[in-house]
Amino acid sequence: MNKNVLKTRAVVKAGGLVEVRAPELPTGVVVEVIVIVDTASPDPPALVSLLGAARGGFATVEDANAFLRNERDAWES
């Protein structure tokens, strides 16, 4: 059995979609696809690590309360 090998890299898209484009492959030919995940890729950050990271976000309830207290004080002045 004669087998040719095509090696390429791809990025997994939403929903786990992996797309491979290889113009050299003839239309209608049957291929075998093996996916090997690059373990050197960094893990996405945990959601809890993003708390308070965005503009207007607060890391703790106390931080949010302090901000609101300051805003209310400014309104009353």
PyMOL Python script that loads the backbone (N, CA, C, O; Angstrom):
from pymol import cmd

cmd.read_pdbstr("""\
ATOM      1  N   MET A   1       0.833  -1.167   0.000  1.00  0.00           N
ATOM      2  CA  MET A   1       0.000   0.000   0.000  1.00  0.00           C
ATOM      3  C   MET A   1       0.885   1.240   0.000  1.00  0.00           C
ATOM      4  O   MET A   1       1.717   1.406   0.893  1.00  0.00           O
ATOM      5  N   ASN A   2       0.718   2.104  -0.981  1.00  0.00           N
ATOM      6  CA  ASN A   2       1.513   3.316  -1.114  1.00  0.00           C
ATOM      7  C   ASN A   2       0.795   4.466  -0.423  1.00  0.00           C
ATOM      8  O   ASN A   2      -0.362   4.753  -0.731  1.00  0.00           O
ATOM      9  N   LYS A   3       1.472   5.121   0.506  1.00  0.00           N
ATOM     10  CA  LYS A   3       0.864   6.247   1.222  1.00  0.00           C
ATOM     11  C   LYS A   3       1.775   7.462   1.122  1.00  0.00           C
ATOM     12  O   LYS A   3       2.986   7.372   1.326  1.00  0.00           O
ATOM     13  N   ASN A   4       1.167   8.597   0.805  1.00  0.00           N
ATOM     14  CA  ASN A   4       1.871   9.871   0.829  1.00  0.00           C
ATOM     15  C   ASN A   4       1.478  10.582   2.113  1.00  0.00           C
ATOM     16  O   ASN A   4       0.395  10.352   2.651  1.00  0.00           O
ATOM     17  N   VAL A   5       2.342  11.431   2.593  1.00  0.00           N
ATOM     18  CA  VAL A   5       2.072  12.132   3.841  1.00  0.00           C
ATOM     19  C   VAL A   5       2.027  13.633   3.572  1.00  0.00           C
ATOM     20  O   VAL A   5       2.877  14.183   2.871  1.00  0.00           O
ATOM     21  N   LEU A   6       1.033  14.267   4.138  1.00  0.00           N
ATOM     22  CA  LEU A   6       0.905  15.712   4.090  1.00  0.00           C
ATOM     23  C   LEU A   6       0.907  16.190   5.533  1.00  0.00           C
ATOM     24  O   LEU A   6       0.054  15.780   6.320  1.00  0.00           O
ATOM     25  N   LYS A   7       1.847  17.045   5.889  1.00  0.00           N
ATOM     26  CA  LYS A   7       1.920  17.567   7.250  1.00  0.00           C
ATOM     27  C   LYS A   7       1.642  19.057   7.196  1.00  0.00           C
ATOM     28  O   LYS A   7       2.260  19.788   6.423  1.00  0.00           O
ATOM     29  N   THR A   8       0.711  19.498   8.020  1.00  0.00           N
ATOM     30  CA  THR A   8       0.359  20.910   8.082  1.00  0.00           C
ATOM     31  C   THR A   8      -0.084  21.246   9.496  1.00  0.00           C
ATOM     32  O   THR A   8      -0.288  20.355  10.320  1.00  0.00           O
ATOM     33  N   ARG A   9      -0.233  22.531   9.770  1.00  0.00           N
ATOM     34  CA  ARG A   9      -0.714  22.964  11.084  1.00  0.00           C
ATOM     35  C   ARG A   9      -2.027  23.697  10.872  1.00  0.00           C
ATOM     36  O   ARG A   9      -2.251  24.302   9.824  1.00  0.00           O
ATOM     37  N   ALA A  10      -2.883  23.637  11.865  1.00  0.00           N
ATOM     38  CA  ALA A  10      -4.171  24.312  11.794  1.00  0.00           C
ATOM     39  C   ALA A  10      -4.548  24.795  13.181  1.00  0.00           C
ATOM     40  O   ALA A  10      -4.048  24.289  14.186  1.00  0.00           O
ATOM     41  N   VAL A  11      -5.424  25.767  13.225  1.00  0.00           N
ATOM     42  CA  VAL A  11      -5.952  26.279  14.481  1.00  0.00           C
ATOM     43  C   VAL A  11      -7.384  25.780  14.619  1.00  0.00           C
ATOM     44  O   VAL A  11      -8.174  25.882  13.680  1.00  0.00           O
ATOM     45  N   VAL A  12      -7.715  25.246  15.776  1.00  0.00           N
ATOM     46  CA  VAL A  12      -9.065  24.754  16.021  1.00  0.00           C
ATOM     47  C   VAL A  12      -9.988  25.959  16.155  1.00  0.00           C
ATOM     48  O   VAL A  12      -9.739  26.872  16.942  1.00  0.00           O
ATOM     49  N   LYS A  13     -11.057  25.939  15.369  1.00  0.00           N
ATOM     50  CA  LYS A  13     -12.028  27.033  15.389  1.00  0.00           C
ATOM     51  C   LYS A  13     -13.172  26.680  16.325  1.00  0.00           C
ATOM     52  O   LYS A  13     -13.218  25.586  16.888  1.00  0.00           O
ATOM     53  N   ALA A  14     -14.089  27.616  16.483  1.00  0.00           N
ATOM     54  CA  ALA A  14     -15.255  27.408  17.353  1.00  0.00           C
ATOM     55  C   ALA A  14     -15.954  26.104  16.993  1.00  0.00           C
ATOM     56  O   ALA A  14     -16.093  25.751  15.822  1.00  0.00           O
ATOM     57  N   GLY A  15     -16.387  25.405  18.025  1.00  0.00           N
ATOM     58  CA  GLY A  15     -17.096  24.148  17.819  1.00  0.00           C
ATOM     59  C   GLY A  15     -16.180  22.985  17.500  1.00  0.00           C
ATOM     60  O   GLY A  15     -16.650  21.915  17.113  1.00  0.00           O
ATOM     61  N   GLY A  16     -14.864  23.179  17.657  1.00  0.00           N
ATOM     62  CA  GLY A  16     -13.922  22.098  17.402  1.00  0.00           C
ATOM     63  C   GLY A  16     -13.617  21.881  15.926  1.00  0.00           C
ATOM     64  O   GLY A  16     -13.090  20.832  15.556  1.00  0.00           O
ATOM     65  N   LEU A  17     -13.939  22.849  15.081  1.00  0.00           N
ATOM     66  CA  LEU A  17     -13.730  22.725  13.640  1.00  0.00           C
ATOM     67  C   LEU A  17     -12.250  22.839  13.291  1.00  0.00           C
ATOM     68  O   LEU A  17     -11.582  23.796  13.684  1.00  0.00           O
ATOM     69  N   VAL A  18     -11.744  21.856  12.550  1.00  0.00           N
ATOM     70  CA  VAL A  18     -10.372  21.883  12.045  1.00  0.00           C
ATOM     71  C   VAL A  18     -10.465  21.824  10.528  1.00  0.00           C
ATOM     72  O   VAL A  18     -11.067  20.908   9.969  1.00  0.00           O
ATOM     73  N   GLU A  19      -9.868  22.801   9.870  1.00  0.00           N
ATOM     74  CA  GLU A  19      -9.938  22.883   8.420  1.00  0.00           C
ATOM     75  C   GLU A  19      -8.551  22.675   7.825  1.00  0.00           C
ATOM     76  O   GLU A  19      -7.587  23.314   8.245  1.00  0.00           O
ATOM     77  N   VAL A  20      -8.454  21.780   6.845  1.00  0.00           N
ATOM     78  CA  VAL A  20      -7.189  21.517   6.165  1.00  0.00           C
ATOM     79  C   VAL A  20      -7.387  21.802   4.681  1.00  0.00           C
ATOM     80  O   VAL A  20      -8.274  21.236   4.043  1.00  0.00           O
ATOM     81  N   ARG A  21      -6.560  22.675   4.147  1.00  0.00           N
ATOM     82  CA  ARG A  21      -6.604  22.958   2.706  1.00  0.00           C
ATOM     83  C   ARG A  21      -5.316  22.432   2.095  1.00  0.00           C
ATOM     84  O   ARG A  21      -4.216  22.762   2.537  1.00  0.00           O
ATOM     85  N   ALA A  22      -5.477  21.612   1.075  1.00  0.00           N
ATOM     86  CA  ALA A  22      -4.322  21.046   0.389  1.00  0.00           C
ATOM     87  C   ALA A  22      -4.645  20.927  -1.100  1.00  0.00           C
ATOM     88  O   ALA A  22      -5.155  19.900  -1.547  1.00  0.00           O
ATOM     89  N   PRO A  23      -4.348  21.974  -1.861  1.00  0.00           N
ATOM     90  CA  PRO A  23      -4.671  21.973  -3.293  1.00  0.00           C
ATOM     91  C   PRO A  23      -4.041  20.799  -4.051  1.00  0.00           C
ATOM     92  O   PRO A  23      -4.528  20.419  -5.115  1.00  0.00           O
ATOM     93  N   GLU A  24      -2.973  20.231  -3.512  1.00  0.00           N
ATOM     94  CA  GLU A  24      -2.301  19.124  -4.196  1.00  0.00           C
ATOM     95  C   GLU A  24      -3.076  17.812  -4.085  1.00  0.00           C
ATOM     96  O   GLU A  24      -2.760  16.852  -4.787  1.00  0.00           O
ATOM     97  N   LEU A  25      -4.082  17.757  -3.217  1.00  0.00           N
ATOM     98  CA  LEU A  25      -4.882  16.536  -3.094  1.00  0.00           C
ATOM     99  C   LEU A  25      -5.941  16.501  -4.189  1.00  0.00           C
ATOM    100  O   LEU A  25      -6.645  17.486  -4.411  1.00  0.00           O
ATOM    101  N   PRO A  26      -6.049  15.365  -4.869  1.00  0.00           N
ATOM    102  CA  PRO A  26      -7.048  15.268  -5.930  1.00  0.00           C
ATOM    103  C   PRO A  26      -8.467  15.174  -5.359  1.00  0.00           C
ATOM    104  O   PRO A  26      -8.688  14.533  -4.331  1.00  0.00           O
ATOM    105  N   THR A  27      -9.408  15.805  -6.021  1.00  0.00           N
ATOM    106  CA  THR A  27     -10.807  15.778  -5.598  1.00  0.00           C
ATOM    107  C   THR A  27     -11.327  14.348  -5.573  1.00  0.00           C
ATOM    108  O   THR A  27     -11.100  13.581  -6.509  1.00  0.00           O
ATOM    109  N   GLY A  28     -12.021  13.992  -4.505  1.00  0.00           N
ATOM    110  CA  GLY A  28     -12.651  12.678  -4.393  1.00  0.00           C
ATOM    111  C   GLY A  28     -11.783  11.600  -3.782  1.00  0.00           C
ATOM    112  O   GLY A  28     -12.280  10.508  -3.506  1.00  0.00           O
ATOM    113  N   VAL A  29     -10.507  11.863  -3.559  1.00  0.00           N
ATOM    114  CA  VAL A  29      -9.637  10.853  -2.982  1.00  0.00           C
ATOM    115  C   VAL A  29      -9.968  10.688  -1.495  1.00  0.00           C
ATOM    116  O   VAL A  29     -10.296  11.666  -0.823  1.00  0.00           O
ATOM    117  N   VAL A  30      -9.886   9.473  -0.985  1.00  0.00           N
ATOM    118  CA  VAL A  30     -10.129   9.205   0.422  1.00  0.00           C
ATOM    119  C   VAL A  30      -8.829   9.419   1.184  1.00  0.00           C
ATOM    120  O   VAL A  30      -7.775   8.921   0.788  1.00  0.00           O
ATOM    121  N   VAL A  31      -8.916  10.179   2.303  1.00  0.00           N
ATOM    122  CA  VAL A  31      -7.739  10.452   3.121  1.00  0.00           C
ATOM    123  C   VAL A  31      -8.013  10.048   4.557  1.00  0.00           C
ATOM    124  O   VAL A  31      -9.165   9.948   4.979  1.00  0.00           O
ATOM    125  N   GLU A  32      -6.960   9.821   5.291  1.00  0.00           N
ATOM    126  CA  GLU A  32      -7.044   9.543   6.716  1.00  0.00           C
ATOM    127  C   GLU A  32      -6.474  10.756   7.438  1.00  0.00           C
ATOM    128  O   GLU A  32      -5.384  11.226   7.109  1.00  0.00           O
ATOM    129  N   VAL A  33      -7.204  11.255   8.413  1.00  0.00           N
ATOM    130  CA  VAL A  33      -6.768  12.447   9.137  1.00  0.00           C
ATOM    131  C   VAL A  33      -6.492  12.063  10.584  1.00  0.00           C
ATOM    132  O   VAL A  33      -7.338  11.464  11.247  1.00  0.00           O
ATOM    133  N   ILE A  34      -5.315  12.406  11.064  1.00  0.00           N
ATOM    134  CA  ILE A  34      -4.932  12.175  12.459  1.00  0.00           C
ATOM    135  C   ILE A  34      -4.637  13.535  13.070  1.00  0.00           C
ATOM    136  O   ILE A  34      -3.847  14.305  12.524  1.00  0.00           O
ATOM    137  N   VAL A  35      -5.267  13.835  14.200  1.00  0.00           N
ATOM    138  CA  VAL A  35      -5.068  15.117  14.864  1.00  0.00           C
ATOM    139  C   VAL A  35      -4.208  14.900  16.098  1.00  0.00           C
ATOM    140  O   VAL A  35      -4.549  14.100  16.969  1.00  0.00           O
ATOM    141  N   ILE A  36      -3.105  15.608  16.170  1.00  0.00           N
ATOM    142  CA  ILE A  36      -2.216  15.566  17.332  1.00  0.00           C
ATOM    143  C   ILE A  36      -2.215  16.965  17.931  1.00  0.00           C
ATOM    144  O   ILE A  36      -1.787  17.921  17.284  1.00  0.00           O
ATOM    145  N   VAL A  37      -2.691  17.087  19.166  1.00  0.00           N
ATOM    146  CA  VAL A  37      -2.777  18.384  19.822  1.00  0.00           C
ATOM    147  C   VAL A  37      -1.397  18.801  20.305  1.00  0.00           C
ATOM    148  O   VAL A  37      -0.687  18.023  20.943  1.00  0.00           O
ATOM    149  N   ASP A  38      -1.031  20.020  19.998  1.00  0.00           N
ATOM    150  CA  ASP A  38       0.255  20.574  20.420  1.00  0.00           C
ATOM    151  C   ASP A  38       0.179  20.882  21.914  1.00  0.00           C
ATOM    152  O   ASP A  38      -0.447  21.863  22.316  1.00  0.00           O
ATOM    153  N   THR A  39       0.803  20.064  22.721  1.00  0.00           N
ATOM    154  CA  THR A  39       0.722  20.237  24.170  1.00  0.00           C
ATOM    155  C   THR A  39       1.551  21.408  24.661  1.00  0.00           C
ATOM    156  O   THR A  39       1.452  21.791  25.827  1.00  0.00           O
ATOM    157  N   ALA A  40       2.361  21.977  23.792  1.00  0.00           N
ATOM    158  CA  ALA A  40       3.157  23.138  24.184  1.00  0.00           C
ATOM    159  C   ALA A  40       2.315  24.411  24.168  1.00  0.00           C
ATOM    160  O   ALA A  40       2.748  25.444  24.680  1.00  0.00           O
ATOM    161  N   SER A  41       1.107  24.348  23.582  1.00  0.00           N
ATOM    162  CA  SER A  41       0.237  25.516  23.556  1.00  0.00           C
ATOM    163  C   SER A  41      -0.201  25.858  24.969  1.00  0.00           C
ATOM    164  O   SER A  41      -0.526  24.967  25.753  1.00  0.00           O
ATOM    165  N   PRO A  42      -0.213  27.136  25.296  1.00  0.00           N
ATOM    166  CA  PRO A  42      -0.641  27.517  26.650  1.00  0.00           C
ATOM    167  C   PRO A  42      -2.127  27.246  26.840  1.00  0.00           C
ATOM    168  O   PRO A  42      -2.920  27.391  25.909  1.00  0.00           O
ATOM    169  N   ASP A  43      -2.494  26.853  28.047  1.00  0.00           N
ATOM    170  CA  ASP A  43      -3.899  26.660  28.370  1.00  0.00           C
ATOM    171  C   ASP A  43      -4.571  28.019  28.434  1.00  0.00           C
ATOM    172  O   ASP A  43      -3.955  28.999  28.852  1.00  0.00           O
ATOM    173  N   PRO A  44      -5.838  28.085  28.021  1.00  0.00           N
ATOM    174  CA  PRO A  44      -6.530  29.369  28.152  1.00  0.00           C
ATOM    175  C   PRO A  44      -6.657  29.733  29.633  1.00  0.00           C
ATOM    176  O   PRO A  44      -6.724  28.843  30.481  1.00  0.00           O
ATOM    177  N   PRO A  45      -6.690  31.010  29.947  1.00  0.00           N
ATOM    178  CA  PRO A  45      -6.773  31.401  31.357  1.00  0.00           C
ATOM    179  C   PRO A  45      -8.088  30.956  31.977  1.00  0.00           C
ATOM    180  O   PRO A  45      -9.120  30.912  31.308  1.00  0.00           O
ATOM    181  N   ALA A  46      -8.040  30.631  33.248  1.00  0.00           N
ATOM    182  CA  ALA A  46      -9.253  30.277  33.966  1.00  0.00           C
ATOM    183  C   ALA A  46     -10.134  31.522  34.061  1.00  0.00           C
ATOM    184  O   ALA A  46      -9.628  32.634  34.212  1.00  0.00           O
ATOM    185  N   LEU A  47     -11.433  31.335  33.973  1.00  0.00           N
ATOM    186  CA  LEU A  47     -12.336  32.478  34.003  1.00  0.00           C
ATOM    187  C   LEU A  47     -12.173  33.307  35.263  1.00  0.00           C
ATOM    188  O   LEU A  47     -12.277  34.533  35.218  1.00  0.00           O
ATOM    189  N   VAL A  48     -11.918  32.651  36.386  1.00  0.00           N
ATOM    190  CA  VAL A  48     -11.776  33.394  37.634  1.00  0.00           C
ATOM    191  C   VAL A  48     -10.586  34.340  37.584  1.00  0.00           C
ATOM    192  O   VAL A  48     -10.584  35.355  38.280  1.00  0.00           O
ATOM    193  N   SER A  49      -9.574  34.033  36.778  1.00  0.00           N
ATOM    194  CA  SER A  49      -8.406  34.912  36.684  1.00  0.00           C
ATOM    195  C   SER A  49      -8.723  36.192  35.904  1.00  0.00           C
ATOM    196  O   SER A  49      -7.960  37.156  35.959  1.00  0.00           O
ATOM    197  N   LEU A  50      -9.842  36.204  35.180  1.00  0.00           N
ATOM    198  CA  LEU A  50     -10.215  37.383  34.406  1.00  0.00           C
ATOM    199  C   LEU A  50     -11.046  38.379  35.209  1.00  0.00           C
ATOM    200  O   LEU A  50     -11.252  39.509  34.769  1.00  0.00           O
ATOM    201  N   LEU A  51     -11.524  37.968  36.387  1.00  0.00           N
ATOM    202  CA  LEU A  51     -12.335  38.867  37.205  1.00  0.00           C
ATOM    203  C   LEU A  51     -11.551  40.124  37.548  1.00  0.00           C
ATOM    204  O   LEU A  51     -10.422  40.062  38.033  1.00  0.00           O
ATOM    205  N   GLY A  52     -12.171  41.253  37.286  1.00  0.00           N
ATOM    206  CA  GLY A  52     -11.541  42.523  37.597  1.00  0.00           C
ATOM    207  C   GLY A  52     -10.512  42.969  36.585  1.00  0.00           C
ATOM    208  O   GLY A  52      -9.911  44.029  36.758  1.00  0.00           O
ATOM    209  N   ALA A  53     -10.287  42.200  35.533  1.00  0.00           N
ATOM    210  CA  ALA A  53      -9.245  42.533  34.563  1.00  0.00           C
ATOM    211  C   ALA A  53      -9.714  43.562  33.539  1.00  0.00           C
ATOM    212  O   ALA A  53      -8.898  44.314  33.007  1.00  0.00           O
ATOM    213  N   ALA A  54     -10.999  43.607  33.258  1.00  0.00           N
ATOM    214  CA  ALA A  54     -11.514  44.513  32.235  1.00  0.00           C
ATOM    215  C   ALA A  54     -11.780  45.890  32.830  1.00  0.00           C
ATOM    216  O   ALA A  54     -11.936  46.045  34.042  1.00  0.00           O
ATOM    217  N   ARG A  55     -11.828  46.870  31.961  1.00  0.00           N
ATOM    218  CA  ARG A  55     -12.119  48.232  32.410  1.00  0.00           C
ATOM    219  C   ARG A  55     -13.512  48.261  33.038  1.00  0.00           C
ATOM    220  O   ARG A  55     -14.475  47.783  32.439  1.00  0.00           O
ATOM    221  N   GLY A  56     -13.616  48.810  34.217  1.00  0.00           N
ATOM    222  CA  GLY A  56     -14.900  48.861  34.904  1.00  0.00           C
ATOM    223  C   GLY A  56     -15.194  47.606  35.694  1.00  0.00           C
ATOM    224  O   GLY A  56     -16.224  47.527  36.363  1.00  0.00           O
ATOM    225  N   GLY A  57     -14.322  46.630  35.631  1.00  0.00           N
ATOM    226  CA  GLY A  57     -14.506  45.395  36.384  1.00  0.00           C
ATOM    227  C   GLY A  57     -13.867  45.526  37.763  1.00  0.00           C
ATOM    228  O   GLY A  57     -12.943  46.315  37.961  1.00  0.00           O
ATOM    229  N   PHE A  58     -14.365  44.756  38.692  1.00  0.00           N
ATOM    230  CA  PHE A  58     -13.836  44.823  40.053  1.00  0.00           C
ATOM    231  C   PHE A  58     -13.434  43.424  40.494  1.00  0.00           C
ATOM    232  O   PHE A  58     -14.167  42.461  40.269  1.00  0.00           O
ATOM    233  N   ALA A  59     -12.290  43.315  41.109  1.00  0.00           N
ATOM    234  CA  ALA A  59     -11.771  42.017  41.535  1.00  0.00           C
ATOM    235  C   ALA A  59     -12.540  41.477  42.728  1.00  0.00           C
ATOM    236  O   ALA A  59     -12.675  40.265  42.890  1.00  0.00           O
ATOM    237  N   THR A  60     -13.047  42.387  43.568  1.00  0.00           N
ATOM    238  CA  THR A  60     -13.759  41.941  44.763  1.00  0.00           C
ATOM    239  C   THR A  60     -15.016  42.780  44.966  1.00  0.00           C
ATOM    240  O   THR A  60     -15.164  43.857  44.388  1.00  0.00           O
ATOM    241  N   VAL A  61     -15.908  42.269  45.791  1.00  0.00           N
ATOM    242  CA  VAL A  61     -17.117  43.011  46.146  1.00  0.00           C
ATOM    243  C   VAL A  61     -16.746  44.300  46.862  1.00  0.00           C
ATOM    244  O   VAL A  61     -17.374  45.338  46.653  1.00  0.00           O
ATOM    245  N   GLU A  62     -15.734  44.231  47.697  1.00  0.00           N
ATOM    246  CA  GLU A  62     -15.298  45.414  48.439  1.00  0.00           C
ATOM    247  C   GLU A  62     -14.841  46.525  47.483  1.00  0.00           C
ATOM    248  O   GLU A  62     -15.134  47.700  47.707  1.00  0.00           O
ATOM    249  N   ASP A  63     -14.122  46.148  46.417  1.00  0.00           N
ATOM    250  CA  ASP A  63     -13.674  47.135  45.435  1.00  0.00           C
ATOM    251  C   ASP A  63     -14.873  47.799  44.756  1.00  0.00           C
ATOM    252  O   ASP A  63     -14.881  49.015  44.561  1.00  0.00           O
ATOM    253  N   ALA A  64     -15.867  47.018  44.403  1.00  0.00           N
ATOM    254  CA  ALA A  64     -17.074  47.548  43.756  1.00  0.00           C
ATOM    255  C   ALA A  64     -17.818  48.474  44.711  1.00  0.00           C
ATOM    256  O   ALA A  64     -18.259  49.551  44.309  1.00  0.00           O
ATOM    257  N   ASN A  65     -17.963  48.066  45.970  1.00  0.00           N
ATOM    258  CA  ASN A  65     -18.652  48.894  46.954  1.00  0.00           C
ATOM    259  C   ASN A  65     -17.918  50.210  47.184  1.00  0.00           C
ATOM    260  O   ASN A  65     -18.553  51.258  47.304  1.00  0.00           O
ATOM    261  N   ALA A  66     -16.609  50.168  47.247  1.00  0.00           N
ATOM    262  CA  ALA A  66     -15.822  51.390  47.447  1.00  0.00           C
ATOM    263  C   ALA A  66     -16.013  52.342  46.273  1.00  0.00           C
ATOM    264  O   ALA A  66     -16.150  53.549  46.468  1.00  0.00           O
ATOM    265  N   PHE A  67     -16.024  51.811  45.068  1.00  0.00           N
ATOM    266  CA  PHE A  67     -16.240  52.641  43.877  1.00  0.00           C
ATOM    267  C   PHE A  67     -17.615  53.298  43.933  1.00  0.00           C
ATOM    268  O   PHE A  67     -17.741  54.501  43.702  1.00  0.00           O
ATOM    269  N   LEU A  68     -18.651  52.507  44.239  1.00  0.00           N
ATOM    270  CA  LEU A  68     -20.012  53.043  44.311  1.00  0.00           C
ATOM    271  C   LEU A  68     -20.141  54.098  45.415  1.00  0.00           C
ATOM    272  O   LEU A  68     -20.807  55.117  45.234  1.00  0.00           O
ATOM    273  N   ARG A  69     -19.509  53.845  46.542  1.00  0.00           N
ATOM    274  CA  ARG A  69     -19.539  54.796  47.648  1.00  0.00           C
ATOM    275  C   ARG A  69     -18.926  56.134  47.202  1.00  0.00           C
ATOM    276  O   ARG A  69     -19.479  57.197  47.486  1.00  0.00           O
ATOM    277  N   ASN A  70     -17.796  56.079  46.511  1.00  0.00           N
ATOM    278  CA  ASN A  70     -17.140  57.292  46.013  1.00  0.00           C
ATOM    279  C   ASN A  70     -18.014  58.031  45.003  1.00  0.00           C
ATOM    280  O   ASN A  70     -18.091  59.259  45.016  1.00  0.00           O
ATOM    281  N   GLU A  71     -18.678  57.263  44.119  1.00  0.00           N
ATOM    282  CA  GLU A  71     -19.568  57.887  43.129  1.00  0.00           C
ATOM    283  C   GLU A  71     -20.742  58.579  43.814  1.00  0.00           C
ATOM    284  O   GLU A  71     -21.100  59.701  43.454  1.00  0.00           O
ATOM    285  N   ARG A  72     -21.338  57.915  44.797  1.00  0.00           N
ATOM    286  CA  ARG A  72     -22.472  58.518  45.518  1.00  0.00           C
ATOM    287  C   ARG A  72     -22.032  59.783  46.259  1.00  0.00           C
ATOM    288  O   ARG A  72     -22.747  60.785  46.271  1.00  0.00           O
ATOM    289  N   ASP A  73     -20.864  59.727  46.870  1.00  0.00           N
ATOM    290  CA  ASP A  73     -20.343  60.903  47.567  1.00  0.00           C
ATOM    291  C   ASP A  73     -20.149  62.065  46.596  1.00  0.00           C
ATOM    292  O   ASP A  73     -20.419  63.215  46.942  1.00  0.00           O
ATOM    293  N   ALA A  74     -19.685  61.770  45.387  1.00  0.00           N
ATOM    294  CA  ALA A  74     -19.474  62.813  44.380  1.00  0.00           C
ATOM    295  C   ALA A  74     -20.811  63.419  43.940  1.00  0.00           C
ATOM    296  O   ALA A  74     -20.879  64.619  43.674  1.00  0.00           O
ATOM    297  N   TRP A  75     -21.871  62.611  43.859  1.00  0.00           N
ATOM    298  CA  TRP A  75     -23.190  63.112  43.452  1.00  0.00           C
ATOM    299  C   TRP A  75     -23.746  64.066  44.506  1.00  0.00           C
ATOM    300  O   TRP A  75     -24.412  65.045  44.170  1.00  0.00           O
ATOM    301  N   GLU A  76     -23.478  63.785  45.767  1.00  0.00           N
ATOM    302  CA  GLU A  76     -24.045  64.568  46.857  1.00  0.00           C
ATOM    303  C   GLU A  76     -23.303  65.885  47.061  1.00  0.00           C
ATOM    304  O   GLU A  76     -23.800  66.767  47.763  1.00  0.00           O
ATOM    305  N   SER A  77     -22.144  66.031  46.471  1.00  0.00           N
ATOM    306  CA  SER A  77     -21.337  67.248  46.661  1.00  0.00           C
ATOM    307  C   SER A  77     -21.813  68.361  45.767  1.00  0.00           C
ATOM    308  O   SER A  77     -21.251  69.457  45.792  1.00  0.00           O
TER     309      SER A  77
END
""", "prot")
cmd.dss("prot")
cmd.show_as("cartoon", "prot")
cmd.util.cbc("prot")
cmd.orient("prot")
